Amino acid sequence: MLKNTKISDAELYEIVCEELERQENNIEMIASESTVPLEIMELSGSIFTNKTLEGYPGNRFQAGSEIADKLEILADERAKKLFDAEHVNIQPYSGSTANYCVYSSILKPGDKVLSMRLDQGGHLTHGSPANFLSKVYDYDFYGVNKDTELIDLDEVREKALKDRPKLIIAGGSSYPRLIDYKSFSEIAKEVGAYFMVDMAHVAGLVAAKVIPSPVPYADFVTTSTTKTFGGPRAGMVLCKNEYAKLLDKGVFPGCLGSMHLTTMAAKAWLFKHAATDEFKNIMSSILVNGRKLAEELEKRGFRIVTGGTDNHIVMVDLRKKNITGKLFQNALDSIGITVNKNQIPNDPQSPFVTSGVRIGVTSITQRGLRGKEIEKIAEIMERVADAPEDTTNLDKCRRDAHELISRFPLYPENSFND
Ligand SMILES: Cc1ncc(COP(=O)(O)O)c(C=O)c1O
């Protein structure tokens, strides 16, 4: 795939090869990552890179759009069919920009928005003080119940009644359980708010119908096409027909510039692929692997936030092990298992240290790891947590982790040889 770069820029070529080797040899368990099919990479770098295009099929700002129009119409039709959605806008560049597009479609500066707190599972683009949106809109936040660690719908309703927000958002980055979209939509109706679901993390599971879909309940559904979906680095928005015009105007010219036709082609491929049994089986296996990992870690003395998982995310509270998220992340990284430190609900530690880690099973499931291997990963994690600074222990764990992952090639041999 890189035969020209290899000749014209050997230094850069080397960096890409190093990353390929790192992924090949590591057990990748960052919850937002996946091992994408090779077609996604091929299409993400296709001839469509050369074409600049704005607007919508039949109403473009540039000539020479007939073929790109076919592409966008095909992607739209496939996405609508896959998610049983009334309308889709496939132009957003990522999950973050998909969210900005919805805000630009329906909100005015100063409007009130109710969303999930970042430190209890939400996302930066849902109004975190660290994001510029917090200066544009007036955010309030709900969290999880202190005892169950599940979304506190009573708090959502109370705050919705008090704030009368224009928009209520559900969905997050580190929430391991199903979300009651129906109750959220009822609260939104009661207070006259739009209801948006950000399904960035779980879109693949929704597409495969192995977990419930927010589409029947939400006015707008945003997503990344990476993460469980396993597609290109891009995004999209689904909505009801009544908001189609509003959304399309909010996306372009409201928020974005020219379309990324390359990732749009990769999205079109993904929407067809996601309807296959092969994809559905992998998504089912992700749920099985997630539950298995939670059980195996719990058996080994880790506390699992909410007591388990309904998706690809396992949130681990490390306090019983007397180590921080930062130390555990670094120790695991040093032996070839990649996770990220993450605050747990009501975490006494800062976001830079944390009491927990977020672990995802998407990438390893796509690579073929199942029950026995999940058990082995939990066992290695226990050994690392028990002596995270003992180099003899870490050396043994590194050998075991490498032996395990080397039995599951990232891609078929010679996939990247030109
Ligand atoms: C819930 C949620 N929304 C949006 C995003 C942003 O997606 P992207 O990285 O595609 O911009 C993320 C990323 O992790 C996320 O977890």
The ligand as a Gaussian input file, in Angstrom:
#p B3LYP/6-31G(d) Opt

LIG

0 1
 C      -19.150000       9.249000      23.047000
 C      -18.158000       9.795000      22.091000
 N      -18.546000      10.725000      21.212000
 C      -17.685000      11.258000      20.319000
 C      -16.380000      10.848000      20.284000
 C      -15.453000      11.499000      19.321000
 O      -15.302000      10.725000      18.226000
 P      -14.117000      11.025000      17.170000
 O      -12.871000      10.587000      17.846000
 O      -14.534000      10.193000      15.983000
 O      -14.155000      12.484000      16.906000
 C      -15.923000       9.875000      21.164000
 C      -14.515000       9.456000      21.119000
 O      -14.011000       8.679000      21.851000
 C      -16.832000       9.332000      22.093000
 O      -16.439000       8.419000      22.975000

